[in-house]
Amino acid sequence: MADFTHFNQQGEAHMVDVGDKDGTLRQAIAEGIIRMRAETLERVLAGTHDKGDVLGIARIAGIMGAKKTAELIPLCHPLALTHVDIALEPRSRDEAIRCQATVRTRGRTGVEMEALTAVQIALLTIYDMCKAVDRGMSIEGVRLLEKTGGRSGHWRLQSDPA
């Protein structure tokens, strides 16, 4: 197992020096879901929610979350993101909405944290907009699906054994 990189030789937290790394195209894909009552999902999909376009607002919030990651996670490097895509997929059979974030940059460090943050912020925005009618919603399964680029190369989540 690799050592934790955010600690120096004295065990103190520090920001990793990426100055000597080559800039490469880097991409990360993350996902998560928010479960809710069927009636709540129906209102979101029908556009009859009092607060307006829930999915449109959540998409913008996810993009903003990716861009603000370095302000939220103490040791993350600020990155110039070249692409952020937030896909929101309603799943009526599961009474849920799945969020998938794809984030890209050309840089010296990866965008995994930006993709994970984008998912969380998009799903939290859905929660915030719908909590007046459904406080029992739950955010679940937020995880990294895939990352490419950099020294460690390509990584993909292995399928869960069924």
N, C-alpha and C positions, 0 to 999 in steps of 0.2 A: 504494500500500500504506500502511496506517495505521502510525503510529509505535508503537513498543512503549510501553505505558502504565506499566510498572513501573520506569521510569527517570526521574529528574528531569532538569532542564536541565544539571546537572553530570555526568550519566551514572551517578549513584549509584542503587542499588536503593532503592525506597520503596514503601510501600503507597498505592495510589490512593485519593484522597479522593472518596468517593461521597456525601458529606453533602448536596450540593446536588441530587442526582438525585431524581426522583420514584419512589416505590415503585410497582411494577407487578407483575402476575402474571407469573412467569417459570418456564419449564419447559425442561429439557434431557433428551434421550434419547441414551444411548450404548450401544455393544455391544462384544462381544469373544467369542472362543471359546477353549476348551481342548481340544486334541486328545490322545487317549490310545489305548492298545491296546483292541481290541474286548472282551477279557476284563475289563479294568478297567471299562469302561462297563457291561458286563453286571452286574457286581457292584454298582455304584452303583445301577443301575435296579432290581435285584432286592432291594435292601436287605440284602444279605448281607455288606456291608462290616463289618469288625470295629469300626470307629469309629462305626457307627450311620448315621443319616440324613444322608448327605453333602449332598444338595441343600437340605435344611431348614437345616442349619448354615450352608451357603454363603449362603443367602438372608438370614439374620440378620446374618452377617458383612458382606454388602454394604450393608445398611441402616446398620449401625454405622459402616462406612467412610465413607459419605456424611456422616454426622453429625460425624465427626472430621476432615473434610478440612482445615479451617483449622489443625488441630494438626500436620498432615503437610506441607502445602504452605506455605512460609514467608510468602508475601504474600497469601494468600487471606483474605477477610473471614469471620469467623464468621457463619453464617446460621441463622435460625430456619426450618428446613425444615418445610413443611406436608404433604409427601407424598413417600414413597420407595417405589417398587415395583421388585422384582427378579424378573424372569421368567427361569427356567432351562429351556431347551428341549433335551432330548437329541436328538441327530442320529445315529442308528445307522449310516446310510449313510456318514457322514463320520467315524465314530468320534470324536465330539466332543460337547461341551455348549456351547450358545450362551447367553450371558448378555445380557440387555437391562435396563438400569436407566433408570427414569423418575423424575426428581426435580423437585419444585416448591417454590416459595416465593413470598411476596409481599414484595418487597424492592427494594433499590436497586442490586443487582448480580446477575449471572447465576449459574446453578447448573451450568454446564458441568463445572467441576472436580469437583463433588460427584458428578455422574453418572459421569464417567470413573473417579473413585476407587472408587465403588461396584462398578463392573464389575471393576476390577483386584482389589479385596479379595475379592469373591465367587470369582473364578477362582483366586486364590492360595490361598484356603481349600480349594477342591477339590483343588488340587495338594498342599497340606499333608496333607490327610486320605488321599490315595491314593498318596503318594510311596513308601510301603513296598512297594507291589506294582508301581509303574510310575514310575520316575524319569525316563523319556523323554518325559513329557507336555510339551506346549508351549502357551503362551498366545500367541494371535495376534489380529491385526485389531482391536485396541482402538481405537475411534474414536468421535467425536461424530457422531450421525446427524441431530439436529435441535435447534434452540433457538428459543424464542419469548420475547417480552417485551423490555423495555428500549429504549433509544435506537436500537440497531441493528436492532431488529425481528425478523422471522422469517428463519431461515436453515435450509436443508435440504441435506444432502449430496447432490450430484448422483450419479446412478447411474454405476457404473464402466462404461466402454465395453467391450462384449463383442465 
